[in-house]
Amino acid sequence: MKVFINGEIKEITGEVSLTELLENFSLPRERVAVELNKEVVRKKDWETIRVKDADKIEIVHFVGGG
């Protein structure tokens, strides 16, 4: 199935949770925020929310600095 991640089309196989999606792309859970179809998703819900075909996902990385 195809999903949009940060504006790019990505092909993923089968239905996955948001947590599994982040793991597939080696993204650290501790330093990202996820928006699914224009709604922010709380971290505690990532495991239960399933990614569907044509979903639009925005992943924001938090970067420390000064």
Phi and psi in radians as a Rosetta constraint file:
Dihedral C 1 N 2 CA 2 C 2 CIRCULARHARMONIC -1.930 0.35
Dihedral N 2 CA 2 C 2 N 3 CIRCULARHARMONIC 2.360 0.35
Dihedral C 2 N 3 CA 3 C 3 CIRCULARHARMONIC -2.279 0.35
Dihedral N 3 CA 3 C 3 N 4 CIRCULARHARMONIC 2.813 0.35
Dihedral C 3 N 4 CA 4 C 4 CIRCULARHARMONIC -1.812 0.35
Dihedral N 4 CA 4 C 4 N 5 CIRCULARHARMONIC 2.091 0.35
Dihedral C 4 N 5 CA 5 C 5 CIRCULARHARMONIC -2.078 0.35
Dihedral N 5 CA 5 C 5 N 6 CIRCULARHARMONIC 2.043 0.35
Dihedral C 5 N 6 CA 6 C 6 CIRCULARHARMONIC 0.864 0.35
Dihedral N 6 CA 6 C 6 N 7 CIRCULARHARMONIC 0.734 0.35
Dihedral C 6 N 7 CA 7 C 7 CIRCULARHARMONIC 1.481 0.35
Dihedral N 7 CA 7 C 7 N 8 CIRCULARHARMONIC -0.079 0.35
Dihedral C 7 N 8 CA 8 C 8 CIRCULARHARMONIC -1.875 0.35
Dihedral N 8 CA 8 C 8 N 9 CIRCULARHARMONIC 2.467 0.35
Dihedral C 8 N 9 CA 9 C 9 CIRCULARHARMONIC -1.364 0.35
Dihedral N 9 CA 9 C 9 N 10 CIRCULARHARMONIC 2.230 0.35
Dihedral C 9 N 10 CA 10 C 10 CIRCULARHARMONIC -2.164 0.35
Dihedral N 10 CA 10 C 10 N 11 CIRCULARHARMONIC 2.451 0.35
Dihedral C 10 N 11 CA 11 C 11 CIRCULARHARMONIC -1.691 0.35
Dihedral N 11 CA 11 C 11 N 12 CIRCULARHARMONIC 2.201 0.35
Dihedral C 11 N 12 CA 12 C 12 CIRCULARHARMONIC -2.218 0.35
Dihedral N 12 CA 12 C 12 N 13 CIRCULARHARMONIC 2.642 0.35
Dihedral C 12 N 13 CA 13 C 13 CIRCULARHARMONIC -1.752 0.35
Dihedral N 13 CA 13 C 13 N 14 CIRCULARHARMONIC 2.229 0.35
Dihedral C 13 N 14 CA 14 C 14 CIRCULARHARMONIC 1.250 0.35
Dihedral N 14 CA 14 C 14 N 15 CIRCULARHARMONIC 3.062 0.35
Dihedral C 14 N 15 CA 15 C 15 CIRCULARHARMONIC -1.500 0.35
Dihedral N 15 CA 15 C 15 N 16 CIRCULARHARMONIC 2.270 0.35
Dihedral C 15 N 16 CA 16 C 16 CIRCULARHARMONIC -2.275 0.35
Dihedral N 16 CA 16 C 16 N 17 CIRCULARHARMONIC 2.775 0.35
Dihedral C 16 N 17 CA 17 C 17 CIRCULARHARMONIC -1.444 0.35
Dihedral N 17 CA 17 C 17 N 18 CIRCULARHARMONIC 2.932 0.35
Dihedral C 17 N 18 CA 18 C 18 CIRCULARHARMONIC -1.070 0.35
Dihedral N 18 CA 18 C 18 N 19 CIRCULARHARMONIC -0.662 0.35
Dihedral C 18 N 19 CA 19 C 19 CIRCULARHARMONIC -1.045 0.35
Dihedral N 19 CA 19 C 19 N 20 CIRCULARHARMONIC -0.816 0.35
Dihedral C 19 N 20 CA 20 C 20 CIRCULARHARMONIC -1.128 0.35
Dihedral N 20 CA 20 C 20 N 21 CIRCULARHARMONIC -0.644 0.35
Dihedral C 20 N 21 CA 21 C 21 CIRCULARHARMONIC -1.084 0.35
Dihedral N 21 CA 21 C 21 N 22 CIRCULARHARMONIC -0.804 0.35
Dihedral C 21 N 22 CA 22 C 22 CIRCULARHARMONIC -1.068 0.35
Dihedral N 22 CA 22 C 22 N 23 CIRCULARHARMONIC -0.724 0.35
Dihedral C 22 N 23 CA 23 C 23 CIRCULARHARMONIC -1.115 0.35
Dihedral N 23 CA 23 C 23 N 24 CIRCULARHARMONIC -0.712 0.35
Dihedral C 23 N 24 CA 24 C 24 CIRCULARHARMONIC -1.051 0.35
Dihedral N 24 CA 24 C 24 N 25 CIRCULARHARMONIC -0.551 0.35
Dihedral C 24 N 25 CA 25 C 25 CIRCULARHARMONIC -1.781 0.35
Dihedral N 25 CA 25 C 25 N 26 CIRCULARHARMONIC 0.243 0.35
Dihedral C 25 N 26 CA 26 C 26 CIRCULARHARMONIC 0.930 0.35
Dihedral N 26 CA 26 C 26 N 27 CIRCULARHARMONIC 0.760 0.35
Dihedral C 26 N 27 CA 27 C 27 CIRCULARHARMONIC -1.742 0.35
Dihedral N 27 CA 27 C 27 N 28 CIRCULARHARMONIC 2.295 0.35
Dihedral C 27 N 28 CA 28 C 28 CIRCULARHARMONIC -1.258 0.35
Dihedral N 28 CA 28 C 28 N 29 CIRCULARHARMONIC 2.209 0.35
Dihedral C 28 N 29 CA 29 C 29 CIRCULARHARMONIC -1.073 0.35
Dihedral N 29 CA 29 C 29 N 30 CIRCULARHARMONIC -0.556 0.35
Dihedral C 29 N 30 CA 30 C 30 CIRCULARHARMONIC -1.212 0.35
Dihedral N 30 CA 30 C 30 N 31 CIRCULARHARMONIC -0.435 0.35
Dihedral C 30 N 31 CA 31 C 31 CIRCULARHARMONIC -2.118 0.35
Dihedral N 31 CA 31 C 31 N 32 CIRCULARHARMONIC 0.519 0.35
Dihedral C 31 N 32 CA 32 C 32 CIRCULARHARMONIC -2.359 0.35
Dihedral N 32 CA 32 C 32 N 33 CIRCULARHARMONIC 2.734 0.35
Dihedral C 32 N 33 CA 33 C 33 CIRCULARHARMONIC -2.132 0.35
Dihedral N 33 CA 33 C 33 N 34 CIRCULARHARMONIC 2.570 0.35
Dihedral C 33 N 34 CA 34 C 34 CIRCULARHARMONIC -2.157 0.35
Dihedral N 34 CA 34 C 34 N 35 CIRCULARHARMONIC 2.333 0.35
Dihedral C 34 N 35 CA 35 C 35 CIRCULARHARMONIC -2.058 0.35
Dihedral N 35 CA 35 C 35 N 36 CIRCULARHARMONIC 2.238 0.35
Dihedral C 35 N 36 CA 36 C 36 CIRCULARHARMONIC -2.065 0.35
Dihedral N 36 CA 36 C 36 N 37 CIRCULARHARMONIC 2.054 0.35
Dihedral C 36 N 37 CA 37 C 37 CIRCULARHARMONIC 0.876 0.35
Dihedral N 37 CA 37 C 37 N 38 CIRCULARHARMONIC 0.827 0.35
Dihedral C 37 N 38 CA 38 C 38 CIRCULARHARMONIC 1.245 0.35
Dihedral N 38 CA 38 C 38 N 39 CIRCULARHARMONIC 0.325 0.35
Dihedral C 38 N 39 CA 39 C 39 CIRCULARHARMONIC -2.234 0.35
Dihedral N 39 CA 39 C 39 N 40 CIRCULARHARMONIC 2.265 0.35
Dihedral C 39 N 40 CA 40 C 40 CIRCULARHARMONIC -1.179 0.35
Dihedral N 40 CA 40 C 40 N 41 CIRCULARHARMONIC 2.370 0.35
Dihedral C 40 N 41 CA 41 C 41 CIRCULARHARMONIC -1.907 0.35
Dihedral N 41 CA 41 C 41 N 42 CIRCULARHARMONIC 2.241 0.35
Dihedral C 41 N 42 CA 42 C 42 CIRCULARHARMONIC -1.225 0.35
Dihedral N 42 CA 42 C 42 N 43 CIRCULARHARMONIC 2.517 0.35
Dihedral C 42 N 43 CA 43 C 43 CIRCULARHARMONIC -0.958 0.35
Dihedral N 43 CA 43 C 43 N 44 CIRCULARHARMONIC -0.650 0.35
Dihedral C 43 N 44 CA 44 C 44 CIRCULARHARMONIC -1.143 0.35
Dihedral N 44 CA 44 C 44 N 45 CIRCULARHARMONIC -0.297 0.35
Dihedral C 44 N 45 CA 45 C 45 CIRCULARHARMONIC -1.694 0.35
Dihedral N 45 CA 45 C 45 N 46 CIRCULARHARMONIC -0.129 0.35
Dihedral C 45 N 46 CA 46 C 46 CIRCULARHARMONIC -1.010 0.35
Dihedral N 46 CA 46 C 46 N 47 CIRCULARHARMONIC -0.661 0.35
Dihedral C 46 N 47 CA 47 C 47 CIRCULARHARMONIC -1.200 0.35
Dihedral N 47 CA 47 C 47 N 48 CIRCULARHARMONIC -0.546 0.35
Dihedral C 47 N 48 CA 48 C 48 CIRCULARHARMONIC -1.663 0.35
Dihedral N 48 CA 48 C 48 N 49 CIRCULARHARMONIC -0.311 0.35
Dihedral C 48 N 49 CA 49 C 49 CIRCULARHARMONIC -1.479 0.35
Dihedral N 49 CA 49 C 49 N 50 CIRCULARHARMONIC 2.183 0.35
Dihedral C 49 N 50 CA 50 C 50 CIRCULARHARMONIC -1.670 0.35
Dihedral N 50 CA 50 C 50 N 51 CIRCULARHARMONIC 2.390 0.35
Dihedral C 50 N 51 CA 51 C 51 CIRCULARHARMONIC -1.402 0.35
Dihedral N 51 CA 51 C 51 N 52 CIRCULARHARMONIC 2.350 0.35
Dihedral C 51 N 52 CA 52 C 52 CIRCULARHARMONIC -2.057 0.35
Dihedral N 52 CA 52 C 52 N 53 CIRCULARHARMONIC 2.826 0.35
Dihedral C 52 N 53 CA 53 C 53 CIRCULARHARMONIC -0.962 0.35
Dihedral N 53 CA 53 C 53 N 54 CIRCULARHARMONIC 2.360 0.35
Dihedral C 53 N 54 CA 54 C 54 CIRCULARHARMONIC 1.269 0.35
Dihedral N 54 CA 54 C 54 N 55 CIRCULARHARMONIC 0.178 0.35
Dihedral C 54 N 55 CA 55 C 55 CIRCULARHARMONIC -1.098 0.35
Dihedral N 55 CA 55 C 55 N 56 CIRCULARHARMONIC 2.579 0.35
Dihedral C 55 N 56 CA 56 C 56 CIRCULARHARMONIC -1.915 0.35
Dihedral N 56 CA 56 C 56 N 57 CIRCULARHARMONIC 2.036 0.35
Dihedral C 56 N 57 CA 57 C 57 CIRCULARHARMONIC -2.102 0.35
Dihedral N 57 CA 57 C 57 N 58 CIRCULARHARMONIC 2.283 0.35
Dihedral C 57 N 58 CA 58 C 58 CIRCULARHARMONIC -2.005 0.35
Dihedral N 58 CA 58 C 58 N 59 CIRCULARHARMONIC 2.246 0.35
Dihedral C 58 N 59 CA 59 C 59 CIRCULARHARMONIC -2.080 0.35
Dihedral N 59 CA 59 C 59 N 60 CIRCULARHARMONIC 2.130 0.35
Dihedral C 59 N 60 CA 60 C 60 CIRCULARHARMONIC -1.916 0.35
Dihedral N 60 CA 60 C 60 N 61 CIRCULARHARMONIC 2.220 0.35
Dihedral C 60 N 61 CA 61 C 61 CIRCULARHARMONIC -1.629 0.35
Dihedral N 61 CA 61 C 61 N 62 CIRCULARHARMONIC 2.356 0.35
Dihedral C 61 N 62 CA 62 C 62 CIRCULARHARMONIC -1.617 0.35
Dihedral N 62 CA 62 C 62 N 63 CIRCULARHARMONIC 2.290 0.35
Dihedral C 62 N 63 CA 63 C 63 CIRCULARHARMONIC -2.166 0.35
Dihedral N 63 CA 63 C 63 N 64 CIRCULARHARMONIC 2.257 0.35
Dihedral C 63 N 64 CA 64 C 64 CIRCULARHARMONIC -1.432 0.35
Dihedral N 64 CA 64 C 64 N 65 CIRCULARHARMONIC 2.812 0.35
Dihedral C 64 N 65 CA 65 C 65 CIRCULARHARMONIC 2.951 0.35
Dihedral N 65 CA 65 C 65 N 66 CIRCULARHARMONIC -3.019 0.35
